[in-house]
Amino acid sequence: MTEEHKRLQENAKKEVPLEKWGPYVSERQWGTVREDYSEYGDSWGYFPFDHAYCRSYFWGEDGLAGISDYFQNLCFAIALWNGKDPILKERLFGVGNYEGNHGEDVKELYYYLDNVPSHYYMEYLYKYPQQAFPYDQLRTESKNRSKDEPEYEILDTDVFKDSRYFDVKITYAKTDSTDIGVKISITNRYQKAAAITVLPTLWFYNRWTKHGSLKTKPNFSPAGKNTVFAEHSRLGNYYFYYEEPDDALYTDNETNTQIVTGQPNESIFTKDAFHQAIIHKTHVNELRQRKSGTKFSPVYHYTVKAGETIDIYCRLSEKQQDDPFDSDFEKLFEKRKKEADAFYAEIFPKGVKSDLAKVQRQALAGLLWSKQYYHYDIEKWLSNSDGIAQNNDRRKSGRNNDWKHLKNQDVISMPDKWEYPWYAAWDQSFQCISMAVVDPIFAKNQLLLLMREWYMKPDGQLPSYEWNFSDVNPPVQAWAAMEIFEIERKTTGKGDIDFLKKVFHKLLINFTWWINRKDRKGDNIFEGGFLGLDNIGVFNRSYHDQGDIQLEQADGTSWMGVYALSMMDMALEIAMVDSSFEDAATKFFEHFILIAEALNEHFLWNEEDQFFYDVLCMRDAPPQPLRIQSIVGLTSLYAVATIKKEVFEKLPDFAKRFDWYKKYRLKNNRFWPKEEHSDGNELLLSMVQTDRLKSMLKRLFDEQEFLSDGGIRALSKYHEAHPYSVTINGEVHTIQYDPGDSTSDMFGGNSNWRGPVWIPINFIIIQSIRRLGKFYHDSLMVEYPTGSGSQMNLFNTSTELAKRVISMFEKDKEGNRPIYGPYNWFYQQPENEELILFFEYFHGDTGRGLGANHQTGWSALVAELISELADKA
């Protein structure tokens, strides 16, 4: 057992399996709903980036390569200055929703190089230009571009030309849970010497002003040469050690009211005082003379020679150290690195190519770096003011006002700590599957977290995401629970039945909410709304789900089929050791049959096109199928399960009921989705019958429709030459194939489901086709790709699909990775050729990464695909 596995074994004994210190600091707190106290819910306008450096936050902190304790009482991050910027580089910059031509977008180069679940070893790389950071240029160009143009990225500017930048690498290595070593390595990649100022910064989350809960204000004070003593009534005391600096400054993490509201400051010691002192040389002596505060930093000024690397060491410890930087301190980083190597060697299969092994490791490193402290109390947020905006009745009845029970204060795996520094119900499920590979205990804890009573609404709805907790995400939690269960069983030899029981009990409530709220007619056809797919429809599917217009959704119905089948799988797994769950298995089996019947025998299946479509139902008009060939129709492929013969032998009541139900439905010519192996050892349940399956797979594997070089597109390429339009109340709505960034304003315009490749959807498709392949073997052959003349069984097609997804991250013969598209010139430079980013989605024709560029939350699934391929090999 590796040292990291031993640490995880210890953490598993805790109520919350979490290390006290980790990368729990967000990368963007400004522009979030939590910090928005405006009357009309203008999050981006109310707390813009330009206020972040001088305005204290209410609900959390952000920083560059930051760490904190799990309640974010005390934070550490770095700040940089190249001698030219108007502000210190304390946090990542990006354009807001009004400034980007496709919505918000981070405009920085940073990489999660390494991490382990205990965070005893972490590496983060930030690339800092030596020229003035192009804030205005990025904003202006982004705002002026149309939606038909690509986003303007920082590599489109000249600031990285001729490698005129610093590589700033931050490495953390722990001695124990409360003793953390910090190594800041600054490398000059330019051919000439360049100056840089570095501020390793320590600060307290502001809980003492306004509506804060701290009665005693925390404090930093000197505790000897190059040592600071940190006092906090909740966290306890810590010592911060640093090497000999050029300066040491104290201030407070409090708002500069002069800048934010025009009101004079009570003190010069505000959040932005270091900016004023370093850049404008203002109040330098006062900051030097002050020997207390809630924000502290030693200051280092360097001129770094061409190609030179300079190291700065710090240490944060609960214990007092006589010699904090002794000879063992540097060895600590080497030791923890070796332990991390041993850990990943243990969990990754042997035989993975070196380049793909790096993809796997950075995918999971990004997932682990994306843990974030998330604090949000809706009732408190609605009823109070931040002291800047006045509270009002409009705000009290505004966003999320019906979620007053929601009181979140947890460390959560985030989709992306800059673009999406908040949880989302279905993102969380995919993240937990990837997390199960490295830390199954934490993965299980995270999946259950959203079902806890301080998250789940009393009526059973799960919170969607903070912009609108009442929106509806696909109900993938039961499916994810079974995936996590199987991953843990495969790696440890034992499945966690207690985990399944806990999930099952909570999802019974949520399943009932779906049945009661999203099946208005009681006919097992579900609406659901946008279902997390944003602009996949010809119009906003949430908005039209009301009044005289009702949208009967193929994907809503299919997702519920997946839900019912996954609940059945879960109940059967539990019933094998606890027979009291046998009835529940029967209940969900029968519910699945009813949903499958509704999908197949209602008007969602279009016989002419051999495809499932949403159907628009309007008063005094016949049902109108929306003939859009998209993943909305492909969702029906996801619901696949096999039941082994021994299950029927062990569970006689389930077998009896199953047999009766089968005979009854067949006798009465009712729908029955059952297939059997000739040897009778296994039974297949699927939403789609074999003849329809073949028709759908023909489209799925057609390179002129869904199949791209990088995997399955969200919308068929058929709609490139054949846009689809529908007229509703005299208004024409149109959808066409958009392989890249969104050309629609729906959902902020920063997400596109109209053509690109999305890894989580590909993952589900691959897993489902693989299950079908294991059942059918060579008894079902298909042409792959369509039109090629090559016949293949479904198991092998799932392998080929996985290879296509993985290929987007691999180097080709010229050393280019498809994900980088026109920026491969940068990633072919020796220092950058092994750096991997994990984008939100990928261009449907080229495989270029698009959207959020650190969406490791669900794009980390590529690591599991690589492992599965290696296992087969």
ABEGO torsion letter per residue (X at the ends): XBAAAAAAAAAAABABBBBABBBABBABABGBAAABABAAGBAAAABBAAAAAABBBAAEBBBBGBBBBAAGABBBBBBBBAGABABBBABBBBBBAAABAAEBBBBBBBBBABBBAAGABBBBBBBBBABBBBAAAAAAAAAABBAABBBBBAAABAAABGGBBBBBBBBBBBABAABBBBBBBBBBABABBBBBBBBBBBBBBBAABEABABABBBBBBBAEBGBBBBBBAAAEBBBBBBBBBABBBBBBBBBBAAAAAGBBBABABBAAAAAAAAAAGBGAAAAAABABEABBBBBBBBBBBBGBBBBBBBBBBABBBABABBAAAAAAAAAAAAAAAAAAAAABBBGBBAAAAAAAAAAAAAAAAABBBBBBBAAAAAABBAGABBBBAAAAABBGAAAAABBBBBBBBBABAAABABBBAAAAAAAAAAAAAABAAAAAAAAAAAABAAABBAAGBBBABAABAABBBBBAAAAAAAAAAAAAAAAAGBBBAAAAAAAAAAAAAAAAAAAAAABAAGAGBBAGEAGGAEAABABBAAAABBEABBBBBAAAAAAAAAAAAAAAAAAAAAAAABAAAAAAAAAAAAAAAAAAAAAAABAABBAAAGBBBBBBBBBGBBBBBBBBBBAAAAAAAABBBBBBAAAAAABAAAAAAAAAAAAAAAAAGBBBBBBBBAAGABBBBBABBAAAAAAAAAAAABAABABBAAEBBABBAAAAABBBBBBBGGBBBBBBBBABBBABABGGGABBAAGBBBAAAAAAAAAAAAAAAAAAEAABBBBOBBGAGBBBBAAAAAAAAAAAAAAAABBBAAGBBAAAEAAAAAAABAAAAABBBBBABBBAAAGBBBEBAABAAAAAAAAAAAAAAAAAX
